[in-house]
Amino acid sequence: LIAVFLFTVPIAHAADDLFTRPTLKGLRGVAVIVTPQSSEVQQNGLTTSAIQTDVELKLRQAGIPILELNLDNVSAPTFAQLHVNVSVFTHSDGIWPFAIRIDLSQAVSLKRDPSIVLNAATWDETSYGMVGKQNVRSVRDGVKGLVDKFINAYLAMNPKK
């Protein structure tokens, strides 16, 4: 008997609240940065390029522009980066725990000294789960779910006119 583990998300952390959601107001789009997957994870069907494509497609379908990482964009006050970090921990028993974190980073300044400007995560969502090695592709569904949460928060603060 072979056990098949499907995608599960038993724990979720959400930082989409009264304090973080307003930080999305006025953004004119996001650059998408996906953390590369290990060769073993990619060989089993969860590729960095597939995650990148999934995220960008969902954002475009929602009407959120995708920005390029270049000097002109990075220096703009409305520039933001959506980081997608999928960490899959391979194990010889074929059960792979994973963590998905999506965060939005943008330029922020200190209230006590506005001349100090840093790049900081101002919005994030995280989920955890376990998946069977043969079903690692299904982690993409978890990524899409967190991207949906970002889209909902973004559109709530930037309604279409």
C-alpha positions in Angstrom: 0.0 0.0 0.0 1.4 3.3 -1.0 0.2 6.4 0.9 -0.4 9.5 -1.3 -0.2 12.8 0.5 -2.0 15.6 -1.0 -1.4 19.3 -0.5 -2.3 20.4 3.0 -1.9 23.7 4.8 -2.4 23.0 8.5 -0.9 26.3 9.8 -1.3 29.8 8.2 0.1 33.1 9.3 -1.5 36.3 7.9 -0.2 39.8 8.1 -2.9 41.3 6.1 -4.5 43.6 8.6 -5.4 47.2 9.5 -1.7 48.1 9.7 -0.3 46.4 6.7 -3.1 46.7 4.1 -2.9 50.5 3.8 0.8 50.2 2.8 -0.5 48.9 -0.6 -2.3 52.1 -1.4 -0.9 53.9 -4.4 1.3 51.2 -5.7 1.4 51.2 -9.5 2.4 47.5 -9.8 5.0 45.1 -8.5 8.1 43.3 -9.6 7.9 39.6 -9.0 10.9 37.8 -7.5 10.8 34.0 -7.0 13.3 32.2 -4.9 15.0 29.5 -7.0 14.0 25.9 -6.2 16.6 23.1 -5.6 17.5 20.8 -8.5 15.8 17.9 -6.7 12.5 19.8 -6.3 12.6 21.1 -9.9 13.3 17.5 -11.2 10.1 16.4 -9.4 8.0 19.0 -11.1 8.0 22.2 -9.0 10.0 24.6 -11.1 11.0 28.2 -10.4 9.8 29.3 -13.8 6.4 27.7 -13.4 5.9 29.5 -10.0 7.0 32.8 -11.7 4.6 32.3 -14.5 1.7 31.4 -12.2 2.2 34.5 -10.0 2.6 36.9 -12.9 -0.4 35.5 -14.8 -2.7 35.9 -11.7 -1.5 39.4 -11.1 -2.0 40.4 -14.8 -5.5 38.8 -14.8 -6.3 41.0 -11.8 -5.1 44.1 -13.6 -2.0 44.5 -11.4 1.0 45.7 -13.6 4.2 43.7 -13.5 7.2 46.0 -13.2 10.7 45.2 -14.4 13.7 45.3 -12.1 15.7 48.2 -13.5 17.3 51.5 -12.2 14.4 53.7 -13.3 11.7 51.5 -11.6 13.7 50.8 -8.4 14.2 54.5 -7.7 10.5 55.4 -8.2 8.6 56.0 -4.9 5.8 53.7 -5.8 8.1 50.8 -6.7 7.5 47.5 -4.8 8.8 43.9 -5.0 6.6 40.9 -4.4 8.9 38.2 -3.1 7.7 34.6 -3.5 9.7 32.2 -1.3 8.8 28.5 -1.6 11.0 26.3 0.6 10.6 22.6 0.1 12.5 20.4 2.5 13.3 17.1 0.7 13.5 13.9 2.8 14.3 10.3 1.9 10.9 9.0 3.1 9.2 11.0 0.3 7.2 13.2 2.6 8.4 16.8 2.0 7.4 19.6 4.4 7.2 23.1 2.8 6.8 26.7 3.6 5.4 29.4 1.3 6.0 33.1 2.1 4.9 36.0 0.0 5.9 39.4 1.0 5.7 42.9 -0.5 8.8 45.0 0.0 9.0 48.7 -0.6 10.9 51.9 0.4 10.0 53.1 3.8 11.3 55.9 6.0 11.7 56.3 9.7 9.2 58.6 11.4 11.9 60.1 13.6 14.2 60.8 10.7 12.5 60.7 7.2 15.8 61.0 5.5 16.6 57.4 6.5 15.0 55.2 3.8 15.1 51.4 3.9 13.6 48.6 1.8 11.2 46.7 4.1 8.5 44.1 4.0 5.2 45.8 4.6 2.8 43.0 3.8 3.1 39.2 4.0 1.3 35.9 4.1 2.8 32.5 5.0 1.6 29.0 4.9 3.0 25.6 5.8 2.3 22.0 4.8 3.5 18.6 3.8 3.3 17.0 0.4 4.3 13.6 -1.0 7.3 13.8 -3.3 5.3 12.7 -6.3 2.8 15.5 -5.7 5.2 18.4 -5.1 3.7 20.2 -8.1 0.6 20.8 -6.0 2.5 23.3 -3.9 1.8 25.7 -6.8 -1.8 25.7 -5.6 -0.7 27.0 -2.2 1.3 29.8 -3.9 -1.8 30.7 -6.0 -3.9 30.9 -2.9 -1.5 33.3 -1.2 -1.3 35.4 -4.4 -5.1 35.6 -4.3 -4.9 37.1 -0.8 -2.4 39.6 -2.0 -4.6 40.5 -5.0 -7.6 41.0 -2.7 -5.7 43.3 -0.4 -4.1 45.2 -3.3 -7.5 45.7 -5.0 -9.2 46.7 -1.7 -6.6 49.6 -1.4 -6.4 50.4 -5.2 -9.9 49.9 -6.5 -10.3 49.9 -10.3 -11.8 53.2 -11.6 
